[in-house]
Amino acid sequence: MLQKQKSEFTKQLILDESFKLFYKDGFKTTSVDKIMVKTQLTKGAFYHHYKNKKELGLAVIKLKIQKRVYDGMISPLYNPGNAIDILKQTFLERIKSFPLDEKQSGCPMNNFINEVGDSEKIYQIALKNIVEEWKSALIHLIERGKKENSILQSISSEATAIYLISAFEGIRGIRKLYDNDDILDQYTFGLSAYINQIKV
């Protein structure tokens, strides 16, 4: 049992440290050697748990990035309450609470999409699944808002969902170019105006 726990700890350590390195330095420039230096493990330990870096990258997407998006951006959309308030909380208030290093480094999912989303089909599918789950949750919330008469019936739920995701992911990328939050303030001002336009 102790050996199994140690093995699981090692696997999780590789996963956690790889995610940090991929986020900070990029997936393509992070080598297995660099991961081993960071974890202070041997290559044998790495290859015991992962066939190669490609398999590790997929695990990072499915076990780290997907969880971050679900916990921060998807799960809150199923909370009870006014749909407009939930949209504002999720897309406007949350972004203000990010620590400085996350503002400077952008969105981990967005970084992966831009770096490998168009070059590896297996990554493309995994990342697309996260976006589709996020979109479905948004459509569900918007449709609920229509039924509860807090969101205009005339808007397209799918188009609105895609717009909100695109705006959020876009500003996470653009913010990396600036050394202050003025650009985020403009984002919140503009998106707040849009959300107010779709409410009843």
N, C-alpha and C positions, 0 to 999 in steps of 0.2 A: 504493500500500500504506500509506503514511504517513497519507494522508487517511482511509482506512478505519479504521486504528488510532485516530486522533483521534476519529472518529465513535463508535466503540465505547466509548472512554474517556468521552466526553460522555454517552452513553446510560447507562453504568454509574454515573457520578457523579450523574445525576438520580435514578436508582433508589435508590442508597445514601442520599443525603441526604433523599429523600422518605420512605423508610422510617423514618429517625431522627425526622423531623418528625411523621409520622403517629403514631409510637409515643409521642413526648413530648407533643405538643399535640392529637392526635386527627385523624382523617381529614377530618371535615367542616369543621373550623376552619382547616385548612391549605390555603391558596389557591395557585394556580399562581404568583402574584406572590411569595408568601413563599418558595416553592421556588426561584424565580429569584434572589432576594436571597441565599439560603443558598448556592447553587451559583455565584453570580456569572456566570450565563449570561443570554443574551437569550431572550425569549419565542420568537423564531424557532428557536432551538436546541431549545427544549422541543417545539414543534409539529412539528419535523422528525422527532422520534423517537416522539412520542405524539400521537394525535389529540386527546385531552382528558384531564382528570384521571381520568375513569372508567377509561379504558384503562390509565393509569398505576397506579391502585389495583389493578387486576387483575394487572398485572405484579408489583407489590410482593407480593401474596398468593402468586403462583405461583413467583416467583424468590427471594424473601427469606424470607417466613414459612414456606412449605412446606419450604424447605431447613433452616431452624432446627429445625422440629419433626422432620424426618426425621433430621437429624444427632444431635439430643439425645434424642429420645424413641422413635423408630421403629427406626433402625439398631441400637442396642444390644440390642433385643429378639431379634435374630437371632444374637447372640454365642453361642458355645458355653459350656456350664457349667450349673450347677444353676438351674432355672427360678425358684425362690423367691429365690435370691440375685440374679438378674438383675432381678426385680421390685423388690426392695428397693433395689438400686443405682440403678435408673431413677427410681423414684417417691419415694424417701426421701433418698438420699444426694445426688443431683444438685441438688435444690432448695436444699440448704445452701450449695452452692458459688456460687450466683448473686451477682453484685455488688449492693451496696446499691441502686443506681439501678434495677436490674432488679426487685428486690423491691418497690421503691416504685412502679414504673410498671406492674407486672403482666405478664401474658403478651400479647405482640403479637397472637397469633391470637385470644385471648379478647377483647381490646380491640376488634378488628375485628368479631368476632361480635356483641358487645353494641352496637356503634355502627351497623353497616350490614348485619348478617346477615339482618335481617328486612325490609329496605327495597329491596334490589337483588338480583334473582334471580341475576344473573351472579356476584355476590360470594358469595351463599349457596351456590351450587353449588361454587365453587372452595374455599370454607372447609369445606364438607361433605366434599369429596373428601379433604382432609387428615385429617379426623377418621375417615373410613371406612378410610383406609390405616393409620392408627394402631390402630384397633380390630382390623383384620385381622391385624396383626402381633402384637397381644396375644393374640388367639384362638389363633394359631399357636403362640405360646410356651406358653400354658396347656395346650393339647392335647398339646404335647410333654412338659410336666411331668406330665401324667396318664399318658402312655405310659411315662415313666421312673420313675413311682411317687414323685414328689416333691410332687404336687398331688392333692388329693382328687378321686376320680372323680365324686362326687355333685354338685359345683358346676356351675353353668351357665357355660361359657366366655365366652359373649357377654355375659351379665349382669355377670360379673366384670370384663370388659374395659371395659364402659360405666361401671361404678362407679369403677374406677381412674382413667379419664380425667376423669370428672366431679369426683372428689375433688381431683385435681391442678389442674385448671383453676379449680375453685371456690376453692381456697386461694390461688391466684395473684391472683384478684380481691379476695378478702377482705383479703389482706395489705396492699393499698393503703390501707386504713383505719387501719393501726396504725403507730406510729413505732418499733416494736421487733419482734423475732422470736418473742415468746412465743406468738403464734398459730400460727406455723410449728412450734414445738416440740410444741404440742398436736396439730397435724395429723400430724406424724411419729409421735407416740406412738399415736394412734388408728389410723392406717393400718398401722403396724407390727403392732399387735394383730390387725387384720383379716387381714393377709397370713399371720401365724402360724396363724390359724384355718383357712386353706385348705390348709396344707401337711400332708403325711402324717406 
